[in-house]
């Protein structure tokens, strides 16, 4: 699997260059991101907002692929890349950093996956059908959502919010040719000035997909349901209560890049909140929320041929939390104050069944019932000057981990006899961002400092097998807190019909946590090459830069594009794993008379800065071409929207640097989506 080499590396790169020039070379990100009014971004000062659906109208003409998975939506953003272990549940990466270094929340709620192998990122427990937007903050600008090094992503649920729309509903369906994915969804909403109710259901089922050249990728199927209900009630003109419930279940999910599949991944996510327009006269938009979520994850290898030893590996994660926040505005200052906290229980086990039934079963706790408590205070002040603005923010948090299971504690004590049951930390974050304008130029610059605690796997994982570098991993409860100093700079030149932006950031991460080989230990997993212990490196350095642009050729035609470069090295100058080579994206979008069309190219250069010690091989250059066509019809004042498209038009066989074990990506794929909304 690791030896997979793209069939057309040279051709792919050349095609990419040609198209890049044809389509304008340096173009930009997703249409959706730019359709969002810039003013509403100012206050939160997030780097990017991806609009997923706009308040219950089928505004699909702005999206190239309306019923795509949330993973595909996120991948279309400027700042996010996705690690793929198969067709389902991709893991977001931002500024070259994945889960442990990001704060990912759903409507402000902390949720933690239940898989020791990262098969279930938080983003896999919602669907585009119940979200309105993804708010993305790079580096410490994501600290409003939690302790982070790389940044934060908050997935906002779609709510009617007391708009007087009465009853509305829609039905949607999609089909994709490559993996025969069937999507059926529907929503029914009621909203008036006193009360709203949003309900939504979606079902997706896909067979194995085929890579370029019509080669079937075994174990890449999946099936998923998602239901959600949101309701709100106004107690008085300035007071309201709201409740949400999400039920998400994925079954029979194949992970072709891993050795195991998932028979069940289930989340139940619920919250109640109270909103009041003013508090003590000065504070406004006071919002308080209580939430609870529970996740069950069951790994399964019974469908795999030639399994040396059958394993059962279930995992559970339960989180309860709260937050309360309010704004305080004066003529010049816009404050946001937020108190938040959560309590998480992470538990995972593994039972091995020897082929000889006379041998005893082997049982291990891979996550020894780790209880994490976190209470934090976040504050920001956005100070407005005549043309410039300054944003100061800080997060201060108390964080503790306790190993609640004695069997698990004693297992870890084999390696760490001195370890304590409980480990507490005080985490700090500070950030200064400055924005200035000069003629049509916008300058943004900032410097930040942030800290994070090790994740449950990094601190307490017990023989977690990593199929990427073929090593068993053991956590270290005594790891130092990881901290990061980062600087960022961006310059944007903005005209109504033309825009070009250059951005760069640099992270200097102290006590960088990564697995390091300990040759004195022997492996547990059959076939593993060795054992790695999570260790603090003295430091690591990450550098990211991108150039993006937009050009409105005419009222109907728009041209966008982006090219980015990333570099990551440790304190010995060695390459860090999963760092993007030069990558680019470019598109032409057309929209006129309710008709839309797009042509886009996506590609990357050869990954020359890889590291074999982390299981990486050189990933070849590639480029893919996609097109879509849509038309909106009006039927008795209702909307009917039809969109069709082709992805990977030339059926290129390729994998990107984020594809786990270089699992090849999908080949040529036709899709058709039909949406009907009753207004
Ligand atoms: Cu798993």
Boltz pocket constraint, residues with backbone or C-beta under 6 A from the ligand:
constraints:
  - pocket:
      binder: B
      contacts: [[A, 114], [A, 115], [A, 116], [A, 117], [A, 118], [A, 119], [A, 120], [A, 261], [A, 262], [A, 297], [A, 298], [A, 299], [A, 313]]
      max_distance: 6.0
